[in-house]
């Protein structure tokens, strides 16, 4: 609890907020029209998706309809960290919308600011694990009665509004950067589709087995353009802890999937014993995933060890490393679609060996790669800005909620968070 002159109040105190569970229904209550229902997947990252899949034709009490200022909380999940994930209703949804039973709704009273409550719930002051209980099915369920007893700061409402306004402005800046990242990634996808079919020279095109390409380009197999070598991590079971925790980066499938084409992070390391049963690939190697998540690629930013769920690709002298890395990014969906079906999708070097690659003259390859690198640098710039803003948000959230920083004397526009 913060050491301030502020009073504190229980979240479920009638002077603070009411907390309710959502609605339950049967399949026969669903229809093509009617009242929309927000479900658990619709509440993410502070945003509520109101493009709901389910509509109910049965009567719903007006008390269960969402309105501006309501706060929705995820009330059940297989992972305890997801319980309490929240978002605020920024404007009353139309048509009328309710919320499902595994969500909880906090409806602040007129004496408190809804955004302030929403931010307090995101702060370190509230530990949702203390208000959750694991059920027989393994899921963690929010205990509403316990949450009602949660104590939060209760500064005067004008100060609540100023605190919320500061955090809101940072949150909006984060959302702007996220939109710019998404837009620039869409631009990159569009640019790749154009560049790998038309090139940069405005050449006449010719028909090939994989479609039309510029006249001077060739279609080669992946094995003709590069050396393919499978990773190695021979020990079973793979999660043997004695191999982990050393200094050698150990890049795995998930690291490549999340890399967006440029592998700069890893979630695990190997010690010397682990390195002896793995394979080391040098910086600049293109890695491609061949198990579970098929066809995701990324270029290594450092030397690392890799398991046999990855294949390392080293282009020959006539193919630019970055060009091939970008080209393979465009092939992921096709590889996944063509992968042999089974209990779990898997491909191998034999699958990749004949994979067609369009090969322009080397100079044009480098120009195409530089064009896409420019877009990637733009994405990275906005990602860094987003990260810095997220760090600022967390710092301010802690300091404002504990009164380490006071804003009560500042002239702050609170119109965006006022109810």
Residue pairs with C-beta under 8 A, 6 or more apart in sequence:
1 8
1 125
1 151
2 125
2 153
2 401
2 402
2 403
3 402
4 153
4 155
4 402
4 403
5 403
6 153
6 154
6 155
6 403
7 154
8 151
8 152
8 153
8 154
9 15
9 16
9 151
9 152
9 154
10 16
10 148
10 149
10 150
10 151
11 17
11 19
11 106
11 117
11 147
11 148
11 149
11 150
11 151
11 152
12 18
12 19
12 147
12 148
12 149
12 150
14 109
15 109
15 111
16 108
16 109
16 111
16 112
16 117
16 152
16 154
17 106
17 107
17 108
17 109
17 112
17 117
18 106
18 107
18 109
19 104
19 105
19 106
19 107
19 144
19 147
19 148
20 63
20 64
20 104
20 105
20 107
20 144
21 75
21 101
21 103
21 104
21 105
21 144
22 37
22 64
22 98
22 99
22 100
22 101
22 102
22 103
22 104
22 105
23 37
23 56
23 60
23 64
23 98
23 99
23 100
23 101
24 100
24 101
25 37
25 56
25 58
29 56
29 57
29 58
30 54
30 55
30 56
30 57
31 55
31 56
31 57
32 55
33 55
33 57
34 55
34 56
34 57
34 58
35 55
35 56
35 60
35 65
35 95
35 96
35 97
35 98
36 50
36 52
36 54
36 55
36 93
36 95
36 96
36 97
36 98
37 52
37 54
37 55
37 56
37 97
37 98
37 99
37 100
38 48
38 49
38 50
38 52
38 66
38 72
38 97
38 98
38 99
38 100
38 103
39 52
39 53
39 54
39 99
39 100
39 102
39 103
40 74
40 75
40 76
40 77
40 100
40 102
40 103
41 49
42 48
42 49
42 50
42 52
43 49
43 72
43 73
43 74
43 85
43 86
43 87
43 103
44 85
44 87
45 87
46 86
46 87
46 88
46 171
47 87
48 72
48 87
48 88
48 89
50 93
50 97
52 97
54 100
56 98
60 96
60 98
64 98
64 99
65 96
65 97
65 98
66 72
66 89
66 92
66 93
66 97
66 98
66 99
66 105
67 89
67 92
67 107
68 89
68 90
68 91
68 92
68 419
69 88
69 89
69 107
69 108
69 114
69 419
70 88
70 89
70 105
70 106
70 107
70 114
71 86
71 87
71 88
71 89
71 105
71 106
71 107
71 108
71 114
71 117
71 118
71 121
72 86
72 87
72 88
72 89
72 99
72 103
72 104
72 105
73 84
73 85
73 86
73 103
73 104
73 105
73 106
73 121
73 142
74 82
74 83
74 84
74 85
74 86
74 102
74 103
74 142
75 83
75 102
75 103
75 104
75 141
75 142
75 144
76 83
76 102
76 139
76 140
76 141
76 142
77 83
77 85
77 139
77 140
78 138
78 139
78 140
79 140
80 128
80 129
80 132
80 134
80 140
82 140
83 128
83 129
83 131
83 132
83 140
83 141
83 142
84 121
84 126
84 128
84 131
84 132
84 142
86 118
86 121
86 122
87 118
88 114
88 115
88 118
99 105
104 142
104 144
104 147
106 117
106 121
108 114
108 117
110 419
111 157
112 154
112 157
112 160
113 157
113 160
113 161
113 164
113 417
113 418
113 419
114 417
114 419
115 161
115 164
115 165
115 167
115 168
115 417
116 160
116 161
116 163
116 164
116 417
117 152
118 164
119 163
119 164
119 167
119 397
119 401
120 126
120 152
120 153
120 401
122 397
123 397
123 398
123 401
124 398
125 152
125 153
125 401
125 402
126 150
126 152
128 142
129 140
130 146
131 142
131 143
131 146
131 147
131 150
132 140
132 141
132 142
132 143
133 140
133 141
133 143
134 140
134 141
135 141
153 401
153 403
155 163
155 403
155 408
156 408
158 408
158 414
159 406
159 407
159 408
161 414
161 417
161 418
162 407
162 408
162 410
162 412
162 414
163 400
163 401
163 407
164 414
164 417
165 412
165 413
165 414
165 416
165 417
166 396
166 400
166 407
166 412
167 393
167 396
167 397
167 400
168 416
168 417
169 416
170 389
170 392
170 393
170 396
171 393
173 389
174 386
174 389
174 390
174 393
177 382
177 383
177 385
177 386
177 389
178 386
180 382
181 379
181 382
181 383
181 386
184 375
184 378
184 379
184 382
185 260
185 379
187 375
188 372
188 375
188 376
188 379
191 371
191 372
191 375
192 326
192 329
192 330
192 372
193 330
195 368
195 371
195 372
196 327
196 330
196 358
196 368
197 211
197 212
197 213
198 205
198 214
199 213
199 214
199 217
199 360
199 364
199 368
200 364
200 367
200 368
200 371
201 214
201 216
201 364
203 214
203 215
203 216
204 214
204 215
205 212
205 213
205 214
205 215
206 212
206 213
206 214
206 215
208 219
209 219
209 356
210 219
210 356
210 358
213 219
213 358
214 360
216 360
216 361
217 358
217 359
217 360
217 361
218 358
218 359
219 356
219 357
219 358
219 359
220 356
220 357
220 359
221 353
221 354
221 355
221 356
221 357
222 228
222 313
222 352
222 353
222 354
222 355
222 356
222 357
223 352
223 353
223 354
224 357
225 315
225 316
225 318
225 319
225 324
225 357
225 359
226 286
226 313
226 314
226 315
226 316
226 319
226 324
227 313
227 314
227 316
228 311
228 312
228 313
228 349
228 352
228 353
229 279
229 281
229 311
229 312
229 314
230 279
230 290
230 308
230 310
230 311
230 312
230 348
230 349
231 278
231 279
231 281
231 287
231 305
231 306
231 307
231 308
231 309
231 310
231 311
231 312
232 277
232 278
232 279
232 306
232 307
232 308
233 274
233 277
233 278
233 279
233 305
233 306
233 307
233 308
234 277
234 308
235 243
235 277
238 307
242 271
242 273
243 270
243 271
243 273
243 274
243 277
244 250
244 268
244 269
244 270
244 271
244 274
245 269
245 271
246 269
246 270
246 271
246 272
246 274
246 275
247 269
247 271
248 269
248 270
248 271
248 274
248 275
248 280
248 304
248 305
249 266
249 269
249 302
249 303
249 304
249 305
250 266
250 268
250 269
250 270
250 274
250 278
250 304
250 305
250 306
250 307
251 263
251 266
251 287
251 300
251 304
251 305
251 306
251 310
252 266
252 267
252 268
252 306
252 307
252 309
252 310
253 289
253 291
253 292
253 293
253 296
253 307
253 309
253 310
254 267
254 293
255 263
255 265
255 266
255 267
255 298
256 263
256 287
256 288
256 289
256 293
256 296
256 297
256 298
256 310
257 289
257 293
257 296
258 265
259 265
259 296
259 298
260 298
260 376
260 379
261 297
261 298
261 299
261 325
261 326
261 329
261 376
262 298
262 299
262 301
262 376
263 287
263 298
263 299
263 300
263 301
263 304
264 301
264 302
266 304
270 278
270 305
274 305
275 305
278 305
278 306
278 307
279 305
279 306
279 312
280 303
280 304
280 305
280 306
281 287
281 300
281 303
281 304
281 305
281 306
281 312
282 300
282 303
283 300
283 301
283 302
283 303
284 299
284 300
284 321
285 299
285 300
285 312
285 313
285 314
286 297
286 298
286 299
286 300
286 312
286 313
286 314
286 315
286 321
286 324
286 325
286 328
287 297
287 298
287 299
287 300
287 306
287 310
287 311
287 312
287 313
288 295
288 296
288 297
288 310
288 311
288 313
288 328
288 352
289 295
289 296
289 297
289 309
289 310
290 309
290 310
290 311
290 346
290 347
290 348
290 351
290 352
291 309
291 344
291 345
291 346
291 347
292 309
292 344
292 345
292 346
294 332
294 335
294 336
294 339
294 345
294 346
294 347
295 328
295 331
295 332
295 333
295 334
295 335
295 336
295 339
295 347
296 332
297 325
297 328
297 329
297 332
298 325
299 321
299 322
299 325
306 312
311 349
311 352
313 324
313 328
315 321
315 324
318 359
318 362
319 357
319 359
319 362
319 365
320 362
320 365
320 366
320 369
322 366
322 369
322 372
322 373
323 360
323 365
323 366
323 368
323 369
324 357
326 368
326 369
326 372
327 357
327 358
331 355
335 347
335 355
336 345
339 345
339 346
339 347
339 351
340 346
340 347
340 351
359 365
360 368
396 405
398 404
399 405
400 407
